Amino acid sequence: MSVHAQVKRITVPDIKAHKGTTPIVALTAYHAHTARILDPYVDLLLVGDTLGMVMYGMDDTLGVTLEMMIAHGKAVVRGTDRALVVVDMPFGSYEESPEIAFRNACQVMKETGCTAVKMEGGARMGPTIRFLSERGIPVVAHIGLTPQSTNVLGGFKTQGRVEDDWAAIENDAQVVAHSGAFAVVLEAMAEPLAAKITAAIDIPTIGIGASPTCDGQILVLEDMLGLSPRTPKFVKEFATLGAAIAGAAEAYAEEVRGRAFPAKEHTYSMKKLVDE
Ligand code: KIV
């Protein structure tokens, strides 16, 4: 008999129940060990296509493939027991038709074991969101700044700065909510617009640079850990791991160059690493 209490994974209805109550805590994760560390503290982990930039050094997310998302999605699901895991649909894998989106999202869910997928786009994605959610695939929508459209938007820019732009973005929010998305990410959005959308729709909004008025918050993990070479202005760094790693590497290099270590000590620490 197992001595470990069974941890119940957070479900889609659990996330929906946060609407207007306690804020949803969400972060991105791309590999098993960090997912394991984050699991007790978050409600939702997103295997974001930002992994193209964060893990692979790409300039944007456009080169990310379904295979990359599946490989990292599997790792994050393996590393978690509790958080609801959402995997991003990469550019080119879902926009063409609801049928193609369904086929690729099925592959993501079957191969990773994730609970839901996320896709960028507002009103234009309504039919696809409906097609998937009516067939058993929970969808998180993503509106405002949609990085896969960076070439059309002309860069990574805050959306809804001028009130004239609000109606189209409010319509995006209404359409994705009515099409069956169970939550919607609002990225880089002016606060009054994010507040208005959050009050107007009955699914939770999860903000990233969209103000505390949202029903929850998400950040790219490496940004908030101080590990990313460039972070958006709105990101608060909760740790400075980039500096800590550089310091550790420097200390290690000094030690290795300065004196010889007994082989035994080195072997012991390697073994410990493997056993844990
Ligand atoms: O890919 C990603 O990490 C995202 C977040 C920025 C929400 O979509």
Residues whose N, C-alpha, C, O or C-beta is under 5 A from the ligand:
A	BS01	KIV	T28 G48 D49 T50 V185 I208 I218
